[in-house]
């Protein structure tokens, strides 16, 4: 019996290490597929990656997609990306830095309508040790309706979360940045 429980423990540790070592963003997360299916998009064949020219942006940790098929919720654009944040005990990674295994991260997506206004935000892969509270659906609803005409400010139009300060600032800055970049793209 001890041998069997040892194998189970090793398997669990291996899978946990694999999850933390994941270096690539999953650009077809199940959470996104479910959200799109609820809006009438049955398959991802009507979703095409948008090519971003080097002049349009510096290195970004994600991709933009355009939804080409009709759907009742009028989602037209998707951004799927990764936000790098600080590791517990210190922060030496800036938002402009490329992803490294020295930083913690979370993957998320933003759904935009035809006017490039945020319709939904979902964190689907949270790999940081602190700040998990930002994954709450109720907290993420604050971004709905953001169109880039104003700025997003923590403690003004975005609620702060005790114990999740770094994650709150990171996702707030990223949503603002990715919305502004989508607005600049000539489509």
Secondary structure, DSSP 4 states (H G I P E B T S, - for coil): -HHHHHHHHHHHHHHHHHHHH--S--TT-HHHHHHHHHTT--SGGGEEEPP--TTT-S--SEEEEEE-S--TT-EEEEEEEEEEEPBTTB----TTSPP-TTSEEEEEEEEEETT--EEEEEEEEE--SS-GGGG-HHHHGGGTT--SSS---BTTTB---TT-HHHHHHHHHHHHHHHHHHHHS--
